[in-house]
């Protein structure tokens, strides 16, 4: 049984469980102890030593993040000895850091920069010694060693949360550095590009490749017609850097901001999410009613980070992925075929931009399987929610002054089922809503599948669909949970028919391309916004989207038909991950 103990921190008394750290106890008293490397339950290794405090009776300072309290302990968080030690440690960190903050992508949102300001470090650090290593822009994930503070967060997130183990501490002493494990280049690793290392990095040592210049060039080209699509999860986070509430930062105000940027057509990926449900849901029912012809379970394929993970870690299960393209890619394929025909323009003149909460989407749109017969990519470039913020600021666009505007037609409509794609469990929920209809001809209660919702990393449920039978489903978010599920499947401990997997904890709402708020996990909050938007939608079933219905009636014919299969499905076996190429 855990006992309670009483201690004082800066002369304030507090009683807490004996397993509580000094840092946690101080925060309960609203006493701020600076940290740089600390991430609760993920990275508590006291690497930065900025949280050191003085404890009465101890000769040395102790780090508050990994030392627990004791009965009668007297802690002083801001004693002269503690302050000077922190300043010295911060000077040492800055001596190995590229301090060209004005040109840094994290300027104004950097924990190290904030600490330097808080401690009034005005040129007081030791002489700077930088390695000046070349930056590789060939991958969507960029690492700059000169901005690394060796906090080890990326290592811990990748190894213990995502279980991919891309990063490692290389070298010793002053030559120690964090880099891709086994002295590999990032592109030669099994990296999924989930971007969780980016969102948990306290500086800009890790970031996504900035593709905004390519987008600006396309917008400025008079011979190019620019088309932009915005993912469901983006609407929950796009205006966070402007400190706007979700109630004010509506999707329609986001549409106005994109037109202000100069895009010719502004569409919603929700349209393609509804389309994905029609194809993926129909594919599941085809497999489910012909069980002996397929391997099980069927996995969703919307998340490119998850697809990369499966192909590198469990390549033998690749055939279990749905062949449906992701909403991003379906949208691009339809834009450069159906939409191009509709407006009478050569598809080669169309430049399709996607705004995604994801770094892996940058890689997905470059796959050889995501091109038309003429070699034209479905999507020309994908940028993150953070890059959208960069573009708005660069063009001096303040959303607070913009009116609400509708998305363009006919690829701009969406249903509540599409909106929740951005939250963990949302794809499964949406698929079950339409699968039920496709079998019975009747709509279920749109909230009948709440068992797949919520932030639990691994959820499972069973639902009975009349005439089809019992469907056993599972939903996982975070690649560590995906690995646990796959391990359980291999051992025969569980069995499912349909499984949704999202690489990022909490789903796309917590994606690696979302705005960074250091030390805060906002996937649940953002996901809540999406579920509320679903509730407020007049249409909550993908099969009721009138523009999707028109697309099938006028162009595609039917789900899983010849034309839809050609445009909207892909062969996951047609490309390989680096790990698979080496036979490892």
KOLRO-532851 format. One record per residue (C-alpha): residue in one letter; y, z, x. Coordinates in steps of 0.02 Angstrom, whole numbers, padded with zeros to 5 digits, always signed. Last residue first. Example, Ala and Ser with C-alpha at 12.3 -4.5 7.8 and 13.67 -1.06 7.14 Angstrom:
# KOLRO-532851
S-00053+00357+00684
A-00225+00390+00615
//
This chain:
# KOLRO-532851
X-00404-02132+00803
X-00449-02316+00801
X-00291-02367+00890
X-00237-02477+00746
X-00273-02335+00623
X-00151-02220+00710
X-00018-02355+00715
X-00029-02376+00525
X-00103-02537+00463
X-00056-02675+00345
X-00152-02780+00218
X-00258-02634+00154
X-00121-02575+00037
X-00128-02740-00056
X+00017-02751-00178
X+00058-02760-00362
X+00217-02803-00456
X+00249-02987-00425
X+00075-03066-00421
X-00004-02938-00537
X+00139-02959-00660
X+00115-03147-00659
X-00072-03144-00683
X-00073-03006-00812
X-00095-02823-00765
X+00036-02777-00896
X+00071-02923-01012
X+00166-03088-01020
X+00279-03070-00869
X+00428-03175-00924
X+00494-03172-01102
X+00386-03043-01191
X+00349-02939-01037
X+00531-02932-00984
X+00588-02906-01164
X+00479-02750-01179
X+00549-02687-01014
X+00724-02715-01080
X+00684-02624-01242
X+00615-02469-01152
X+00490-02402-01280
X+00339-02417-01164
X+00422-02297-01044
X+00429-02157-01172
X+00572-02034-01192
X+00700-02139-01285
X+00854-02048-01356
X+00874-01958-01189
X+00934-01777-01191
X+00766-01699-01149
X+00744-01818-01003
X+00915-01770-00937
X+00860-01588-00943
X+00704-01630-00843
X+00812-01719-00714
X+00934-01574-00693
X+00788-01455-00671
X+00724-01565-00531
X+00889-01542-00442
X+00876-01352-00454
X+00692-01351-00404
X+00720-01468-00257
X+00868-01366-00194
X+00794-01277-00043
X+00938-01195+00050
X+00942-01148+00235
X+01058-01290+00282
X+01126-01385+00133
X+01083-01566+00172
X+01114-01703+00045
X+00954-01799-00001
X+00866-01923+00113
X+00716-01813+00156
X+00676-01790-00027
X+00689-01625-00120
X+00725-01710-00287
X+00597-01840-00231
X+00455-01715-00257
X+00466-01526-00249
X+00398-01522-00072
X+00414-01699-00002
X+00266-01817+00014
X+00239-01840-00172
X+00062-01855-00238
X+00007-01886-00418
X-00180-01880-00448
X-00284-01963-00586
X-00468-01942-00625
X-00501-01779-00537
X-00641-01684-00452
X-00637-01519-00360
X-00746-01423-00237
X-00842-01578-00184
X-00808-01544+00000
X-00712-01708+00019
X-00611-01673-00137
X-00564-01500-00072
X-00506-01576+00093
X-00405-01705-00002
X-00322-01567-00103
X-00281-01464+00052
X-00210-01619+00138
X-00099-01656-00011
X-00038-01476-00007
X+00015-01498+00174
X+00092-01665+00126
X+00216-01584+00008
X+00199-01609-00179
X+00035-01607-00275
X-00008-01653-00454
X-00184-01654-00523
X-00268-01737-00671
X-00430-01725-00769
X-00434-01845-00917
X-00547-01799-01062
X-00597-01941-01176
X-00537-02118-01210
X-00559-02121-01400
X-00424-01986-01420
X-00343-01935-01256
X-00395-01760-01208
X-00295-01679-01069
X-00352-01580-00919
X-00239-01494-00793
X-00207-01467-00609
X-00059-01409-00507
X-00039-01401-00319
X+00129-01361-00238
X+00185-01257-00386
X+00363-01311-00427
X+00344-01346-00612
X+00276-01485-00721
X+00095-01542-00739
X+00058-01413-00876
X+00206-01479-00975
X+00101-01624-01038
X+00133-01614-01225
X+00322-01621-01204
X+00339-01801-01260
X+00232-01757-01414
X+00111-01901-01416
X+00161-02077-01466
X+00037-02177-01567
X-00057-02338-01532
X-00207-02234-01478
X-00251-02301-01306
X-00084-02374-01250
X+00007-02228-01329
X-00092-02095-01234
X-00070-02194-01074
X+00119-02199-01109
X+00144-02010-01115
X+00013-01984-00980
X+00107-02097-00859
X+00273-02008-00889
X+00199-01836-00857
X+00107-01898-00703
X+00264-01978-00631
X+00366-01823-00670
X+00246-01696-00594
X+00364-01663-00449
X+00538-01718-00499
X+00618-01888-00464
X+00505-01983-00583
X+00584-01873-00716
X+00716-02004-00757
X+00586-02136-00797
X+00506-02037-00938
X+00679-02001-01007
X+00702-02187-01030
X+00790-02321-00930
X+00911-02465-00947
X+00997-02556-00805
X+00890-02708-00775
X+00958-02811-00920
X+01100-02767-00909
X+01230-02680-00802
X+01247-02492-00795
X+01377-02416-00910
X+01540-02342-00849
X+01609-02165-00844
X+01786-02148-00781
X+01826-02114-00598
X+01951-01987-00531
X+01825-01852-00485
X+01718-01984-00403
X+01840-01996-00257
X+01828-02163-00169
X+01913-02169+00001
X+01810-02321+00053
X+01733-02229+00200
X+01707-02077+00089
X+01608-02177-00038
X+01507-02263+00098
X+01463-02100+00185
X+01409-02020+00019
X+01297-02169-00013
X+01225-02140+00161
X+01180-01962+00113
X+01089-02022-00043
X+00987-02132+00073
X+00998-02318+00105
X+00871-02455+00076
X+00895-02633+00135
X+00841-02808+00084
X+00725-02762-00059
X+00594-02887-00118
X+00597-02967+00054
X+00608-03158+00059
X+00455-03234+00140
X+00449-03382+00021
X+00295-03310-00064
X+00390-03150-00100
X+00396-03001+00015
X+00337-02821+00008
X+00167-02852+00089
X+00247-02881+00259
X+00320-02705+00252
X+00508-02698+00281
X+00550-02621+00111
X+00430-02477+00144
X+00511-02426+00308
X+00681-02391+00233
X+00593-02310+00085
X+00522-02183+00207
X+00695-02106+00225
X+00705-02046+00044
X+00824-01993-00092
X+00848-02180-00125
X+00991-02301-00146
X+00918-02477-00151
X+01010-02634-00099
X+00960-02808-00153
X+01052-02956-00077
X+01039-03109-00188
X+01087-03274-00109
X+00906-03314-00064
X+00860-03288-00246
X+00959-03448-00288
X+01066-03410-00441
X+01052-03456-00624
X+01092-03288-00702
X+00923-03273-00790
X+00829-03358-00650
X+00892-03232-00524
X+00851-03091-00645
X+00671-03146-00670
X+00634-03186-00488
X+00737-03097-00356
X+00782-02951-00469
X+00601-02934-00528
X+00534-02919-00351
X+00673-02800-00301
X+00643-02688-00451
X+00457-02683-00420
X+00492-02634-00240
X+00599-02484-00280
X+00487-02434-00426
X+00339-02423-00305
X+00213-02564-00305
X+00059-02546-00414
X-00106-02558-00319
X-00147-02379-00364
X-00220-02292-00213
X-00408-02261-00212
X-00435-02409-00098
X-00345-02315+00042
X-00476-02177+00041
X-00560-02228+00205
X-00389-02224+00289
X-00382-02033+00274
X-00252-01975+00401
X-00157-02135+00442
X-00175-02229+00278
X-00159-02071+00174
X-00001-02014+00263
X+00080-02186+00256
X+00047-02194+00068
X+00117-02017+00047
X+00278-02065+00138
X+00286-02225+00034
X+00290-02124-00129
X+00258-02227-00286
X+00074-02255-00248
X-00011-02139-00371
X-00190-02093-00330
X-00343-02147-00430
X-00483-02021-00408
X-00608-02093-00385
X-00687-02253-00322
X-00702-02396-00445
X-00827-02506-00538
X-00927-02364-00614
X-00774-02296-00702
X-00740-02449-00808
X-00639-02365-00947
X-00548-02256-00821
X-00513-02403-00705
X-00431-02507-00842
X-00341-02352-00909
X-00273-02315-00735
X-00214-02493-00711
X-00125-02488-00879
X-00035-02329-00828
X+00010-02405-00660
X+00078-02565-00737
X+00171-02493-00887
X+00221-02338-00788
X+00292-02447-00649
X+00398-02541-00777
X+00472-02377-00836
X+00510-02335-00655
X+00583-02510-00634
X+00711-02478-00771
X+00743-02303-00700
X+00790-02393-00539
X+00960-02414-00622
X+01069-02566-00599
X+01242-02607-00532
X+01282-02791-00509
X+01419-02866-00400
X+01432-02716-00286
X+01611-02684-00228
X+01619-02499-00186
X+01714-02471-00349
X+01565-02542-00439
X+01458-02409-00355
X+01578-02271-00405
X+01576-02329-00587
X+01387-02323-00590
X+01393-02146-00521
X+01511-02099-00663
X+01379-02167-00782
X+01242-02068-00696
X+01344-01910-00728
X+01430-01807-00594
X+01525-01701-00721
X+01378-01603-00793
X+01291-01605-00624
X+01441-01510-00554
X+01551-01589-00423
X+01569-01515-00249
X+01606-01686-00173
X+01457-01668-00056
X+01350-01631-00209
X+01401-01795-00291
X+01240-01895-00267
X+01121-01748-00299
X+01042-01758-00472
X+01080-01944-00496
X+00991-01980-00331
X+00826-01916-00401
X+00813-02062-00525
X+00835-02199-00393
X+00990-02309-00391
X+00981-02500-00386
X+01112-02613-00308
X+01133-02801-00321
X+01248-02897-00205
X+01281-03082-00227
X+01314-03159-00056
X+01424-03309-00023
X+01585-03207-00023
X+01516-03090+00113
X+01609-02924+00102
X+01473-02838+00001
X+01340-02900+00122
X+01437-02837+00273
X+01463-02667+00189
X+01275-02654+00160
X+01231-02695+00340
X+01359-02568+00400
X+01283-02435+00287
X+01116-02446+00377
X+01129-02281+00471
X+00958-02238+00540
X+00904-02069+00470
X+00941-01910+00565
X+00866-01791+00691
X+00967-01710+00829
X+01107-01707+00703
X+01118-01517+00695
X+01030-01379+00596
X+00873-01487+00573
X+00789-01444+00408
X+00844-01600+00313
X+00796-01710+00460
X+00624-01633+00489
X+00588-01660+00304
X+00624-01845+00326
X+00461-01906+00247
X+00455-02040+00382
X+00264-02032+00374
X+00245-02012+00561
X+00072-02067+00622
X+00144-02100+00793
X+00179-02262+00885
X+00345-02290+00796
X+00403-02119+00854
X+00370-02164+01036
X+00231-02063+01115
X+00232-01926+01247
X+00083-01837+01167
X+00193-01770+01028
X+00360-01849+00983
X+00500-01751+01061
X+00568-01575+01084
X+00629-01537+01258
X+00590-01422+01403
X+00669-01477+01566
X+00763-01313+01591
X+00597-01221+01590
X+00446-01326+01544
X+00407-01499+01478
X+00368-01553+01301
X+00385-01452+01140
X+00300-01549+01001
X+00341-01657+00852
X+00226-01769+00751
X+00112-01632+00687
X+00069-01708+00516
X+00033-01543+00429
X+00183-01562+00309
X+00222-01376+00294
X+00145-01302+00452
X+00153-01444+00578
X+00301-01550+00523
X+00405-01403+00463
X+00363-01297+00616
X+00398-01434+00743
X+00559-01485+00657
X+00619-01304+00654
X+00585-01281+00840
X+00762-01217+00874
X+00768-01321+01032
X+00956-01352+01012
X+00937-01542+01003
X+01099-01641+01006
X+01071-01719+01176
X+00893-01766+01123
X+00950-01888+00991
X+00811-01930+00868
X+00820-02068+00738
X+00700-02094+00593
X+00714-02266+00511
X+00634-02344+00665
X+00701-02478+00781
X+00861-02381+00819
X+00798-02302+00980
X+00933-02196+01062
X+00948-02205+01251
X+00942-02040+01344
X+01105-01962+01399
X+01022-01814+01486
X+01166-01695+01460
X+01229-01551+01568
X+01388-01472+01500
X+01480-01347+01609
X+01469-01174+01528
X+01549-01138+01362
X+01727-01078+01337
X+01803-01240+01278
X+01865-01162+01117
X+01720-01058+01056
X+01808-00963+00917
X+01648-00873+00867
X+01660-00939+00689
X+01706-01112+00752
X+01556-01119+00868
X+01447-01053+00726
X+01509-01189+00608
X+01477-01324+00737
X+01301-01258+00765
X+01266-01256+00578
X+01325-01434+00555
X+01400-01498+00393
X+01578-01537+00444
X+01518-01660+00574
X+01336-01699+00534
X+01345-01886+00567
X+01431-01855+00734
X+01584-01952+00788
X+01706-01806+00781
X+01575-01688+00850
X+01567-01759+01024
X+01490-01593+01078
X+01330-01664+01150
X+01232-01504+01178
X+01156-01430+01334
X+01303-01317+01379
X+01326-01281+01194
X+01162-01185+01189
X+01210-01082+01341
X+01382-01043+01268
X+01298-00988+01105
X+01186-00867+01199
X+01337-00794+01289
X+01436-00777+01127
X+01288-00694+01042
X+01267-00571+01184
X+01453-00530+01178
X+01448-00494+00992
X+01291-00386+01004
X+01361-00280+01147
X+01529-00257+01059
X+01438-00200+00900
X+01426-00320+00754
X+01255-00295+00679
X+01235-00110+00712
X+01069-00044+00652
X+01015+00137+00629
X+00830+00158+00591
X+00781+00314+00493
X+00623+00236+00426
X+00585+00073+00512
X+00638-00107+00480
X+00546-00261+00535
X+00590-00368+00685
X+00574-00557+00674
X+00742-00614+00604
X+00848-00470+00671
X+00824-00514+00853
X+00826-00354+00957
X+00958-00295+01080
X+00894-00194+01225
X+00901-00010+01269
X+00839+00049+01100
X+00891+00219+01033
X+01012+00152+00904
X+00972-00029+00861
X+01094-00163+00916
X+01077-00335+00839
X+01019-00506+00897
X+01037-00644+00766
X+01097-00773+00891
X+00937-00762+00992
X+00908-00950+00971
X+00718-00944+00979
X+00692-00794+00866
X+00523-00859+00808
X+00545-00848+00619
X+00524-01030+00574
X+00436-01067+00410
X+00429-00912+00300
X+00620-00902+00301
X+00700-01031+00414
X+00787-00959+00568
X+00841-01070+00713
X+01029-01050+00698
X+01066-00876+00632
X+01222-00770+00612
X+01204-00597+00534
X+01303-00582+00372
X+01303-00414+00285
X+01287-00438+00097
X+01186-00277+00087
X+01030-00374+00036
X+01073-00492+00178
X+01060-00347+00300
X+00887-00302+00235
X+00827-00482+00257
X+00892-00490+00435
X+00817-00321+00481
X+00649-00386+00421
X+00562-00311+00270
X+00381-00257+00291
X+00429-00073+00270
X+00486-00106+00092
X+00672-00072+00067
X+00792+00074+00050
X+00971+00044+00103
X+01111+00149+00180
X+01271+00071+00244
X+01334+00133+00413
X+01329-00042+00489
X+01148-00053+00434
X+01070+00112+00387
X+00885+00144+00355
X+00769+00202+00218
X+00586+00156+00210
X+00474+00103+00066
X+00287+00100+00089
X+00171-00049+00066
X+00000+00000+00000
//
